[in-house]
Amino acid sequence: MSSTLAKIAEIKAEMARTQKNKATAHHLGLLKARLAKLRRELITPKGGRGGGPGEGFDVANTGDLELSLWVFHLWGTCNLILIVLEVLKPLGHKKVTENELEGFGICLNSKPPNIGFKKKDKGGINLTTTCPQSELDAETVKSILAKYKIHNADVTLRSNATADDFIDVVEGNRVYIPCIYVLNKIDQISIEELDIIYKVPHCVPISAHHRWNFDDLLEKIWDYLKLVRIYTKPKGQLPDYTSPVVLPYSRTTVKDFCMKIHKNLIKEFKYALVWGLSVKHNPQKVGNDHTLEDEDVIQIVKK
């Protein structure tokens, strides 16, 4: 491991010495590919399956979601990352944290690159671009793929992509997770400094000691998780607004709702009555493919 760390340090030093321009883009792309491979070696356990790389504080997978504060081996199942920093020196630590996590395949508050990549048995490297490229060209793409011993592939660049973007796609092990930076100890800064902190993206200033601004933090967490609350209404009764059924924003059909209650409910399903923003009339009769919206009220009618 020490030799791998030494190689990583050497590549980082060379990248820092290299001036970024069009003439050096090809060389920097190769260095980034080598760096990505070395970092993958560092976190990939040798022999056996084990418990996965990295250590951290685990949060039990209960309820409707899972949060983690620093968990490498659970990154594939994480819905949101909270990183707590001191408000007195947040930006330097924030940048270091982002760089380190990106080095290990965790991309915070970003979306996957719009790049198509498919390996094939023969035909060489076929590069297609749908917009002008400022960094990647056919030579750089081929050289990066050669570092992975890939000599036949179709590559489609649908946005102005960087070498880092392309390497992320080739590696195929990147995860994209929303993150909130919780900046603690706001009781130790001025109002003017607090106004500046509020302008930093993805940050929420708090004081854990005085319990200041916790409501703002909870609201931000809910917003980033994109959860949908669905209230139930038994026949002949008022809606139950105390215990909503919580669904992820990507699975909010009536069928998803039924499956969340019990898998047998969908077998007995006839139709549903829905009140709320997802329908034009209140109530409205819908099928199991209807998409629900936050705070809709639903009544299931069985066969």
NORTA-V517105 format. One record per residue. N is the residue number from 1. RES is the residue in three letters. PSI is psi in degrees with one decimal (* if undefined). Layout:
n: <N,N>
res: <RES,RES>
psi: <PSI,PSI>
//
This chain:
n: <1,2,3,4,5,6,7,8,9,10,11,12,13,14,15,16,17,18,19,20,21,22,23,24,25,26,27,28,29,30,31,32,33,34,35,36,37,38,39,40,41,42,43,44,45,46,47,48,49,50,51,52,53,54,55,56,57,58,59,60,61,62,63,64,65,66,67,68,69,70,71,72,73,74,75,76,77,78,79,80,81,82,83,84,85,86,87,88,89,90,91,92,93,94,95,96,97,98,99,100,101,102,103,104,105,106,107,108,109,110,111,112,113,114,115,116,117,118,119,120,121,122,123,124,125,126,127,128,129,130,131,132,133,134,135,136,137,138,139,140,141,142,143,144,145,146,147,148,149,150,151,152,153,154,155,156,157,158,159,160,161,162,163,164,165,166,167,168,169,170,171,172,173,174,175,176,177,178,179,180,181,182,183,184,185,186,187,188,189,190,191,192,193,194,195,196,197,198,199,200,201,202,203,204,205,206,207,208,209,210,211,212,213,214,215,216,217,218,219,220,221,222,223,224,225,226,227,228,229,230,231,232,233,234,235,236,237,238,239,240,241,242,243,244,245,246,247,248,249,250,251,252,253,254,255,256,257,258,259,260,261,262,263,264,265,266,267,268,269,270,271,272,273,274,275,276,277,278,279,280,281,282,283,284,285,286,287,288,289,290,291,292,293,294,295,296,297,298,299,300,301,302,303>
res: <MET,SER,SER,THR,LEU,ALA,LYS,ILE,ALA,GLU,ILE,LYS,ALA,GLU,MET,ALA,ARG,THR,GLN,LYS,ASN,LYS,ALA,THR,ALA,HIS,HIS,LEU,GLY,LEU,LEU,LYS,ALA,ARG,LEU,ALA,LYS,LEU,ARG,ARG,GLU,LEU,ILE,THR,PRO,LYS,GLY,GLY,ARG,GLY,GLY,GLY,PRO,GLY,GLU,GLY,PHE,ASP,VAL,ALA,ASN,THR,GLY,ASP,LEU,GLU,LEU,SER,LEU,TRP,VAL,PHE,HIS,LEU,TRP,GLY,THR,CYS,ASN,LEU,ILE,LEU,ILE,VAL,LEU,GLU,VAL,LEU,LYS,PRO,LEU,GLY,HIS,LYS,LYS,VAL,THR,GLU,ASN,GLU,LEU,GLU,GLY,PHE,GLY,ILE,CYS,LEU,ASN,SER,LYS,PRO,PRO,ASN,ILE,GLY,PHE,LYS,LYS,LYS,ASP,LYS,GLY,GLY,ILE,ASN,LEU,THR,THR,THR,CYS,PRO,GLN,SER,GLU,LEU,ASP,ALA,GLU,THR,VAL,LYS,SER,ILE,LEU,ALA,LYS,TYR,LYS,ILE,HIS,ASN,ALA,ASP,VAL,THR,LEU,ARG,SER,ASN,ALA,THR,ALA,ASP,ASP,PHE,ILE,ASP,VAL,VAL,GLU,GLY,ASN,ARG,VAL,TYR,ILE,PRO,CYS,ILE,TYR,VAL,LEU,ASN,LYS,ILE,ASP,GLN,ILE,SER,ILE,GLU,GLU,LEU,ASP,ILE,ILE,TYR,LYS,VAL,PRO,HIS,CYS,VAL,PRO,ILE,SER,ALA,HIS,HIS,ARG,TRP,ASN,PHE,ASP,ASP,LEU,LEU,GLU,LYS,ILE,TRP,ASP,TYR,LEU,LYS,LEU,VAL,ARG,ILE,TYR,THR,LYS,PRO,LYS,GLY,GLN,LEU,PRO,ASP,TYR,THR,SER,PRO,VAL,VAL,LEU,PRO,TYR,SER,ARG,THR,THR,VAL,LYS,ASP,PHE,CYS,MET,LYS,ILE,HIS,LYS,ASN,LEU,ILE,LYS,GLU,PHE,LYS,TYR,ALA,LEU,VAL,TRP,GLY,LEU,SER,VAL,LYS,HIS,ASN,PRO,GLN,LYS,VAL,GLY,ASN,ASP,HIS,THR,LEU,GLU,ASP,GLU,ASP,VAL,ILE,GLN,ILE,VAL,LYS,LYS>
psi: <-35.7,-37.5,-37.7,-43.1,-37.4,-41.3,-40.5,-43.7,-39.8,-44.1,-41.8,-41.2,-41.8,-39.2,-37.9,-32.4,-21.4,124.7,135.0,115.3,-179.1,-33.6,-29.2,-0.9,-40.6,-47.3,-43.3,-35.5,-41.0,-40.9,-41.2,-36.6,-43.3,-40.8,-42.2,-41.0,-42.3,-40.1,-35.5,-39.8,-36.8,-34.7,-5.1,118.5,140.4,122.9,134.3,165.6,-37.1,-162.1,8.3,160.3,156.1,158.6,162.5,-170.0,118.3,147.9,125.6,141.9,79.8,164.8,-144.6,-6.0,175.5,131.6,149.8,145.8,-26.7,81.1,104.3,-45.0,0.5,13.4,-26.1,-19.3,4.6,135.3,-28.3,141.4,132.1,125.7,119.4,124.4,156.5,133.8,-17.9,-23.0,60.2,-38.3,-39.9,-46.5,-35.2,-45.6,-42.6,-44.4,-45.3,-44.9,-42.8,-43.9,-39.8,-35.0,-25.0,20.3,8.7,113.8,119.1,134.2,41.8,165.2,155.1,142.6,144.2,71.7,130.1,134.2,122.6,119.9,152.6,173.4,-30.4,173.7,-3.3,-164.5,120.4,112.0,127.3,133.3,139.4,0.7,162.3,143.4,131.1,-16.0,-42.5,136.0,179.1,-41.2,-44.6,-42.4,-45.6,-40.2,-41.1,-44.6,-33.4,-32.2,-24.5,10.2,37.9,118.3,-2.0,114.2,154.3,126.7,129.2,118.9,109.2,2.7,170.6,90.5,153.6,170.8,-37.8,-42.2,-47.2,-41.4,-39.4,-42.1,-42.4,-43.3,-41.3,8.2,17.9,144.3,142.7,111.7,134.0,148.0,140.5,129.0,116.9,110.9,107.2,163.7,41.1,-11.2,-8.0,8.7,167.0,167.8,-38.9,-41.5,-36.8,-38.1,-38.0,-43.2,-37.1,-20.0,-8.4,126.2,145.6,21.8,145.7,115.7,137.0,171.0,107.8,-34.9,-44.7,-3.8,41.0,139.8,22.5,-34.1,-40.3,-40.6,-45.0,-39.1,-40.5,-40.6,-46.4,-41.0,-42.9,-31.3,-20.4,49.0,152.1,126.5,126.3,125.5,142.9,149.5,99.5,150.6,130.0,7.3,167.0,155.3,147.6,101.9,5.2,-28.3,80.1,153.6,122.7,126.9,146.1,149.3,-21.5,-8.6,82.4,25.1,166.4,-36.1,-42.9,-40.0,-47.4,-42.6,-31.3,-35.2,-56.2,138.5,-24.5,-15.3,-35.0,-27.5,-30.6,-1.2,132.3,-55.3,176.6,148.8,128.5,135.2,136.8,-165.3,-18.2,-5.3,158.0,-30.7,148.7,110.9,171.2,136.0,126.6,162.7,-176.0,-7.5,1.3,136.9,124.1,157.3,165.5,131.3,21.3,155.0,135.9,142.6,122.5,129.3,123.8,164.3,*>
//
